[in-house]
Amino acid sequence: MRPLAPLPLRLPTAETTARLPRGFRAVGTSAGIKPTGARDLAIILSDDGPAAAAATFTTNRLPAAAVRMNQAHLAATEPAGGGRYGWAGAMIATSGCANAATGAAGLADQHSLAATLAQHAGVSPQQVLAMSTGLIGTRLPVARIAAAVGATMATGLGREDADLANVAEALRTTDSRAKMATVRLQLPGKDGQPVEVTVSGVAKGVGMIHPNMATMLCFVLTDATAAPATLHAILRPIVARTWDQISVDGDQSTNDTVLLAASGAAGAAALEDDAAAASTFGRALEAVARSLARQQAADGEGAATLITCAVSGGRDDAAARAAARAVVSSDLVKAAIHGADPNWGRIAMAVGNAIVAPAAVLEAAGLDTATARRRAGQAVELDPDGLRIDIEGTPVFAGVPVPFDAADLSSRMRQAEVLIRIDLGVGTGSGEAFGCDLTEQYVIENSEYST
């Protein structure tokens, strides 16, 4: 039996490095939040006036102070956006303290730091956006961070790629490595001639990852030109197809934020005026998002193996994505992958339990409101006789068990990434999801995290 064909990937290749787009300055430094003295403070400034910005945030009902402040600031700078898009003159991130579940005092701390940065940057406090990550229930050492902000602003921020890479380093908590991705593309300039545009993202996240309408922490910067509403219209469906499709441990954070900012410094024509250019930009942005999402899943706390699940034959893309996410979220599948055990029964079990995403996610991904509400929460349809499962290119189930060399397949599963390929047998929908194996080290790290 021939293995299932790979899903087509119509995205440019993202390089796993940081490239600071024109129109931004950046720094990643230490403010003394982390007792190790490692980088824990990042600042990004927009050079020539505020940058257009769009964001997605956690839907956890206990959002961190930074999330609450960001939504208020975006709404203040662009009321029509309802806290989803607006303008940003300065961005700040702190790691080592989540500033979540800290009440009014924690929110006041976040606003205080925003006011400090705004004063040094020469922007209004409402044009400052923030991220925080670390232990929930701890407040920011405001005086220490404010002093570091002042010293850093006096020294000056950089315009080099290394400065954005340092931002990625400053976002890390238990991450074993920084996450970075870049795509460079050509877009029409204001005079019709092509200009080079950069889309570059940095991210963190290895635990408490099972996003829903958000990612972990991620800055994506570009020197393309777009209105805030245009950025959000492009960003949100991409998040649904990438970051909403990863899972490390089934827990959604209180701080999840992805922030996209566009300086317009490349001199490209506005994306809202050119549908083809907007589509080209969207593919570049999705390539960056997909790369960062894969890097985050691969670096799950204690993980040794990235799990990629690619599904075809769904009733629609929403169903295929739901099946893929169910597989990478299954603790039993994750444990089997860690043990290089080709136990396809666990994969079949997970597919059979798959439930279509909530209506808000479906609508963000492109379904109309009525269809999204009707489809949300439905069991994923499959044909038991037409269901196919491959592991690492080896067919293991096709309506009935398929004979295979278990020892050989197990040996091939002992690698950095394992591909699970599934066809549901009922339609043309497709989707993918990314997770990681469940290891002893995950339990060790999370049993000792707060101490």
Secondary structure, 3 states (H helix, E strand, C coil): CCCCCCCCCCCCCCECCCCCCCCEEEEEECCCCCCCCCCCEEEEEECCCCEEEEEEECCCCCCCHHHHHHHHHHHHHCHHHCCCEEEECEEEEEECECCCCCHHHHHHHHHHHHHHHHHHHCCCHHHEEEEEECCCCCCCCHHHHHHHHHHHHHHCCECCHHHHHHHHHHHCCCCCCCEEEEEEEEEEECCCCEEEEEEEEEEECCCCCCCCCCCCEEEEEECCCCCHHHHHHHHHHHHHHCHHHEECCCCCCCCCEEEEEECCCCCECCHHHCHHHHHHHHHHHHHHHHHHHHHHHHCCCCCCCEEEEEEEEECCHHHHHHHHHHHHHCHHHHHHHHCCCCCHHHHHHHHHCCECCCHHHHHHCCCCHHHHHHHCCCECCCCCCCCEEEECCEEEEECCECCCCHHHHHHHCCCCEEEEEEECCCCCEEEEEEEECCCHHHHHHHHCCCC
